[in-house]
């Protein structure tokens, strides 16, 4: 199994992987240490841990970091991929303390990126900024740092999330999956007339073309 782990990490991290080992002997010694450390862990859990590292870590993890990922996954703790985390942060940037976050790290990455900028600035720029913070925070969480979301001072707003109800209904109307409809209509989470909204709407049109669904009209507001 250790050979599979190293083959996967080499494919994932490329030259970063190669720069970690000075010689073939160093690789052999590392494999021996890894083999002793992962004994007793199921193959399925190891594969999940590798996939987690691929999404959330810029460098191959140390044995200690990898075992913490394994332990975290074994307890059912996981982090959404960067794109989903970014979309969640943008979606709830208006009232971040009132949302039940998929993981506290997403909240803290959004806060570090600046909620106001997430709502208004170009998504291509903000995704890069958010990714840097998110990857750093994920690494700190894996290393054992605890993150929590501060409680809202005011009572949470229990009104239904009409925008995302609209996304779901629009998707059903156009025979799209919930994931497709949320991806296409993500621009509606941005302020009207903002450059970020126009850019995302143009991207959604290109997606429809690539899917062969040019007949679908994108709404300018959440009204069926």
N, C-alpha and C positions, 0 to 999 in steps of 0.2 A: 504493500500500500504506500510505503514511503516513496517508492519510485514514481508512482502516479502523482503524488503530491508535488514532487519536484518537477516533473514534466509539466504539470498544470501551471505551477508558479513560473516556470521558465517561459511558457507560452504567454502568460498574462503580463509579466513584468519585463520581458525582453532584456535589454541591456542593463536595466537596473538589477535584475537577478544576477547576471553575469558579473557585474561589478562587485557583488557581495562576496565572491569567492576568488581567492588568488590563484588556485590551481585545482586540478582534478582531485588531488589528495584532500584538499579542503572540503570539496563537495562530498567526498566519501566519508570524511569524519562527521560532517554535518548530518548526512543521511543516517549514520549510526546513532547519533544523539537523538534525532527526530524519531527514529524507529523505537528507541527505548521509551520515549516520552509519550507516544500515542498508542502504546499497547493497551488493548482492552476497549478502545473507542470503536464504535461500529463504523463500517464503511459509509453508510448513509449519512451519518452525522459528520464525518470527515469531509464528504463531498459538499454538504451544506456549508460547512465552515470555509472551505475553499471558495465557494461561490460568494459568500459574504465578504471575504477579503477582496475578491475581484471587484466588487461593487464599491466597497467603502474604504479600501486602503491603497494608497499610492505606491507603497513599497511592500515587498514581501515581509510578512510579520516574523518576529522572533518566535521561538518556541513558546515563551511565556505569553506573548500576545495571542498566538494561535490557540493555546489552551484556554485562555480567557474567552475567546470567541466560541470555542466548543462548549464551555460551561454555560455561557449566555444562551446559546441556541438550545442546549439541552433543557434549560429552564423555560424555554418558550419565548425568550426575549429576542427581538429582531428589529432591524432598522429598515425603513423603506429605501428603495434606490434613490439616487440623487434627484432624478427628474420628478418622481412622485413627491418627494419631500419638498422640493421647490414649489411645486404646484399647490401643495397643502399650505405652505407658508404664505404664498401670495393670496390664496383663497381666503385666509382668515387673518390677514395682516391688519384689517380695520379694527378688530377687537380680539387680539390674540389671547388674552387671558380668559376669554369666555368659551374657548374651543377645547374640546376633549382631544388632545393631540395624539397621533398614532404613536409617537415616542417623544419624550421631553427634549431629546437632542434636536428634533426638528424645530421646536419652539426657540431654543437657544441659538440655533443657526439663523433663524429668521430675525431674531432680536439683534444678533451681531451684524447682520447684513443691513439693518435699518428698515423697520416696518414701512416708514413713509416712502423710502426709495423703492421698496418692493412693489408698492401700490402704483407708483407713477413712472419709474424709469424704464428704459428699454430692457426687455427681458433677456436679450442676448448678453448684455453687460451684467445684469443682476444675477443671471444664472451662474456666471463665472465666479462672481463674488460669493454667492451663496455656497457654491460647491467647495470653495476653499475653506470656509468656516465649517461647513458640514463634515467634511472629511477629517478636519482637525478635531472637531468635537467627538466624532465617532471613535477616533483613535483614543482620545482621553477616556471615553466611556468604557471602551474595551479594556483599557489599562486599570480600570477600577474606580474612576471618578464618578460620583453620583450626581445626577441632574434631576431637578424637579421643576415643575411649572408653578410660578407664584399664583396664589389664589386671587381671584378677582375681588376687588373691593366692593363693587356693586354686585347685585344679584344677577345671575346669568339671564340672558334673553332666551325664553323658551319658545318664541315664535318659530314656526316652521321655516326652514331654509328654502325660501321660495325660488331663489336662483337655481339651486341644484335640483329642486323638484322640476323646474322648467327644463333643465338640461336632460333629465331622465325622460320626461314626457316627449320632448322634441326628438330624442333618439328613437323612442318607440314609434313615433309617427313616421319617421324616415327609415325604419328597419335597420337601425344601427345598434351596436352593442353599447352598454353604458360607458365602457372605456373609450370607445370611439367618439361618442357624443360629448363626453367631458373633455376629451383632447381637442375636438373641433371648437367647442364653445368656451374654451378657457379664456379667450379674449374678453368675454363679458365680465370677468372678474376685475378687469382694469378700468380706470376712469374713462368715461365717454370722451371722445375727441382727443385722447392722449395718443402719442406716437406709439407707445407700447401696444395699445389696443389695436391700432391700425396694422401694425406689423404682424401681430398674432392672427388677425383676421385674414390677412393676405396669405399667411402660412396655411391657415385652415383651408382656404380656397385651393391651394396647391395640393394639399392632402386629398381633397375630394377628387381632384383631377387624376391623381395617381391611383385612386381607388376605382376610377371609372364611374364616379357618382356626381358628375358635373350638373345633373339636373336638380340637385339639392340647393336650395337658397339659404344662405346664412342669415340669421336674424340680426338686426341692429340693436334690438333690445329684448329682454326676456318676456315677450308677449306672444302667445300662440295665436 
